[in-house]
Amino acid sequence: MAAIHEASGEPTLAAPVSQACTAAQFAEPEYARWADAIREPVRTHRKQWEFIYILRVLESRGLLRPGVRALGFGVGFDPLTAVLAAHGLEVTATDLAPDAAAAGAWIETSQHAPDLAALNGRGICDPHVFAANVRHEHADMRAIPKHFRDYDVVFSSCAFEHLGTLKAGADFVIAALDALKPGGLAVHTTEHNLNDTWRTRRRGATVLYRRRDLQRIFARAEECGFGTTVNWSRGEGEVDRHIDLPPYNDDPHVKLLFRGYEMTSFGLVLEG
């Protein structure tokens, strides 16, 4: 039966659960291996971590193999679709329609992929394999199409915090579970307010999820039959204690101050 468990100690990529981005994870051998797979040099940067975290979750659950069906939301130009296709997964990659993306400023900020070819821009996957394994659809995360069903995996990287409100993002995470077959897995990353106080960014172009907000998502998922193990550690290294200030550094960039809030990236794993 689905349940919520808490883990102690520092989170790792060797055994990823629902966890925050912490400095020690960048030094793990898994990190360098997957940075190479996405065609990037290793950087101590939380956005790079989000891609590698998602890939490590799937790898650790034995889901990077032919025949697995994956549904990605808000894929933008991220390298995940190409990596999954190269491993033989059948991927449905979705993004907002161009007119809706423009209204939300996604095109102007280079977060919106216009077509299928843009998803393999780094040349990660053989073009013929990519064409065979990937299809691109327009989809609004606030109104998930009913025909998205029977996937083994749903995923998104730093997307659901841009849906306008804390509730809209949380509703997406729960609604996306309906696209999974029994025993399926959802993995998402989002923006995490490290201070679990009353104040946070509840609405706007980017909202920030506190521990209490994430706990509510986990509780709702549990009611739907999905469990998780969660590690709330903020990390114990020197880099974990450093708060990057605007204008931000490219390396290290693990914790930062955003609109007055200390934040980082957080990964959610929901397993049926």
URZINOR-V146329 format. One record per residue. N is the residue number from 1. RES is the residue in one letter. PHI is phi in whole degrees, -180 to 180 (none if undefined). PSI is psi as a letter, one per 30 degrees, with the letter a starting at -180 (999 if undefined). D_CENTER is the distance of its C-alpha to the mean C-alpha in Angstrom with 2 decimals. Layout:
BEGIN
{{N/RES/PHI/PSI/D_CENTER} {N/RES/PHI/PSI/D_CENTER}}
END
This chain:
BEGIN
{{1/M/none/k/24.67} {2/A/-63/k/21.24} {3/A/-154/l/21.23} {4/I/-110/k/19.42} {5/H/-120/l/20.33} {6/E/-115/k/20.04} {7/A/-109/l/20.12} {8/S/-110/l/22.11} {9/G/81/a/22.24} {10/E/-79/k/19.67} {11/P/-70/l/16.30} {12/T/-134/l/16.16} {13/L/-87/f/14.31} {14/A/-66/e/17.43} {15/A/-138/i/16.63} {16/P/-72/k/13.01} {17/V/-129/a/12.65} {18/S/-71/j/10.85} {19/Q/-161/l/11.40} {20/A/-87/l/11.44} {21/C/-74/k/11.53} {22/T/-132/l/15.25} {23/A/-62/e/17.79} {24/A/-61/f/19.10} {25/Q/-67/f/16.04} {26/F/-70/f/16.78} {27/A/-92/f/20.21} {28/E/-74/k/19.36} {29/P/-61/e/20.56} {30/E/-60/e/17.33} {31/Y/-67/e/15.76} {32/A/-62/e/18.59} {33/R/-63/e/18.64} {34/W/-80/f/15.14} {35/A/-61/e/15.64} {36/D/-64/e/18.72} {37/A/-66/e/17.07} {38/I/-93/g/14.93} {39/R/64/h/18.25} {40/E/-133/k/17.62} {41/P/-70/l/19.76} {42/V/-65/k/18.40} {43/R/-130/k/17.67} {44/T/-84/i/17.09} {45/H/-135/k/14.40} {46/R/-64/e/11.24} {47/K/-70/e/9.52} {48/Q/-65/e/10.70} {49/W/-56/e/9.63} {50/E/-59/e/5.85} {51/F/-63/e/6.96} {52/I/-69/e/9.49} {53/Y/-59/e/7.93} {54/I/-61/e/6.20} {55/L/-65/e/9.67} {56/R/-68/e/11.54} {57/V/-60/e/10.49} {58/L/-66/e/11.70} {59/E/-63/e/14.61} {60/S/-67/f/15.67} {61/R/-98/g/15.98} {62/G/71/g/17.98} {63/L/-105/g/15.86} {64/L/-95/i/16.13} {65/R/-154/l/19.47} {66/P/-59/k/21.48} {67/G/96/f/21.70} {68/V/-75/k/18.23} {69/R/-102/k/17.00} {70/A/-126/k/13.37} {71/L/-121/j/12.29} {72/G/-107/k/9.58} {73/F/-113/k/9.37} {74/G/55/h/9.81} {75/V/-69/f/9.69} {76/G/53/b/12.06} {77/F/-103/g/13.40} {78/D/-67/l/10.51} {79/P/-84/f/12.03} {80/L/-63/e/9.94} {81/T/-57/e/12.35} {82/A/-66/e/15.29} {83/V/-64/e/14.52} {84/L/-63/e/14.09} {85/A/-62/e/17.23} {86/A/-63/f/19.07} {87/H/-89/g/18.65} {88/G/94/g/20.23} {89/L/-72/l/17.54} {90/E/-93/j/18.38} {91/V/-114/k/15.53} {92/T/-102/j/15.64} {93/A/-103/k/13.67} {94/T/-121/l/13.88} {95/D/-153/l/14.20} {96/L/-62/l/16.69} {97/A/-62/k/20.30} {98/P/-53/e/21.72} {99/D/-67/e/23.92} {100/A/-68/e/21.28} {101/A/-66/e/18.98} {102/A/-64/e/22.04} {103/A/-62/e/22.76} {104/G/-94/g/19.43} {105/A/67/g/19.94} {106/W/-73/e/16.94} {107/I/-68/e/19.47} {108/E/-62/e/21.26} {109/T/-96/g/18.31} {110/S/61/h/17.50} {111/Q/-107/g/14.05} {112/H/-118/k/15.52} {113/A/-88/k/16.59} {114/P/-77/f/20.10} {115/D/-159/l/20.60} {116/L/-63/e/19.86} {117/A/-60/e/21.42} {118/A/-64/f/19.16} {119/L/-78/f/16.22} {120/N/-121/h/18.35} {121/G/-64/f/19.73} {122/R/-87/f/19.41} {123/G/70/g/21.50} {124/I/-69/e/19.22} {125/C/-113/k/20.48} {126/D/-53/k/24.13} {127/P/-55/e/24.70} {128/H/-71/e/26.57} {129/V/-65/e/24.01} {130/F/-61/e/21.28} {131/A/-62/e/23.57} {132/A/-76/e/24.31} {133/N/-102/f/20.84} {134/V/-124/k/18.85} {135/R/-129/k/19.61} {136/H/-112/k/18.33} {137/E/-134/l/18.70} {138/H/-89/k/18.54} {139/A/-153/k/16.98} {140/D/-94/k/16.59} {141/M/-64/f/13.72} {142/R/-87/f/16.52} {143/A/-149/i/18.75} {144/I/-65/k/17.14} {145/P/-56/k/19.95} {146/K/-67/f/21.92} {147/H/-78/f/22.26} {148/F/-79/j/18.70} {149/R/-145/l/19.76} {150/D/64/h/20.05} {151/Y/-90/l/16.79} {152/D/-82/e/15.97} {153/V/-139/k/12.17} {154/V/-121/k/9.87} {155/F/-150/l/6.25} {156/S/-156/k/4.30} {157/S/-118/j/2.95} {158/C/51/h/5.19} {159/A/-125/e/7.26} {160/F/-74/f/8.76} {161/E/-77/f/10.47} {162/H/-102/g/12.47} {163/L/-90/g/14.23} {164/G/112/e/17.20} {165/T/-145/l/17.44} {166/L/-58/e/15.93} {167/K/-65/e/17.38} {168/A/-61/e/16.05} {169/G/-65/e/12.38} {170/A/-64/e/13.40} {171/D/-62/e/15.52} {172/F/-62/e/12.85} {173/V/-56/e/10.91} {174/I/-73/e/14.43} {175/A/-63/e/15.72} {176/A/-66/f/13.12} {177/L/-63/f/14.54} {178/D/-67/f/17.74} {179/A/-80/f/16.53} {180/L/-92/k/16.44} {181/K/-77/l/19.65} {182/P/-54/k/21.07} {183/G/85/g/19.38} {184/G/-73/l/16.07} {185/L/-134/k/12.62} {186/A/-114/k/9.44} {187/V/-138/k/6.14} {188/H/-137/l/3.33} {189/T/-122/l/2.91} {190/T/-154/a/6.16} {191/E/-90/k/9.68} {192/H/-121/j/12.01} {193/N/-74/j/15.77} {194/L/-74/f/17.42} {195/N/-103/j/20.66} {196/D/-84/i/20.94} {197/T/-103/l/23.78} {198/W/-65/e/24.88} {199/R/-85/k/23.77} {200/T/-163/l/20.33} {201/R/-86/j/19.14} {202/R/-86/f/19.33} {203/R/-148/l/19.54} {204/G/127/a/19.30} {205/A/-64/e/17.14} {206/T/-137/k/14.67} {207/V/-105/l/14.83} {208/L/-123/k/14.23} {209/Y/-91/k/13.56} {210/R/-81/l/16.20} {211/R/-56/e/16.64} {212/R/-64/e/18.83} {213/D/-69/e/16.38} {214/L/-67/e/13.78} {215/Q/-61/e/16.87} {216/R/-66/e/17.86} {217/I/-63/e/14.70} {218/F/-62/e/15.32} {219/A/-66/e/18.96} {220/R/-65/e/18.50} {221/A/-64/e/16.45} {222/E/-61/e/19.30} {223/E/-65/f/21.78} {224/C/-92/g/20.20} {225/G/93/g/20.61} {226/F/-118/k/17.22} {227/G/-111/l/17.20} {228/T/-157/l/15.21} {229/T/-109/k/16.30} {230/V/-126/k/15.16} {231/N/-117/j/16.21} {232/W/-93/g/16.83} {233/S/-59/k/18.26} {234/R/-91/f/17.88} {235/G/92/l/19.34} {236/E/-124/g/22.99} {237/G/-89/l/23.42} {238/E/-61/e/25.04} {239/V/-65/e/21.96} {240/D/-66/f/20.26} {241/R/-87/f/23.26} {242/H/-86/k/23.07} {243/I/-106/j/21.77} {244/D/-72/k/21.30} {245/L/-112/l/23.31} {246/P/-63/k/23.51} {247/P/-73/k/24.10} {248/Y/-72/l/21.16} {249/N/-82/l/21.51} {250/D/-85/f/19.57} {251/D/-165/j/20.19} {252/P/-86/l/19.84} {253/H/-149/i/17.16} {254/V/-108/e/15.46} {255/K/-111/k/16.85} {256/L/-149/l/18.16} {257/L/-102/k/20.30} {258/F/-130/j/19.08} {259/R/52/h/21.73} {260/G/90/g/23.37} {261/Y/-115/k/20.47} {262/E/-79/k/19.30} {263/M/-147/l/15.53} {264/T/-155/a/12.69} {265/S/-94/k/8.95} {266/F/-136/k/8.13} {267/G/-107/k/6.18} {268/L/-115/k/7.52} {269/V/-122/k/9.36} {270/L/-120/k/11.95} {271/E/-121/k/14.76} {272/G/-82/999/17.73}}
END
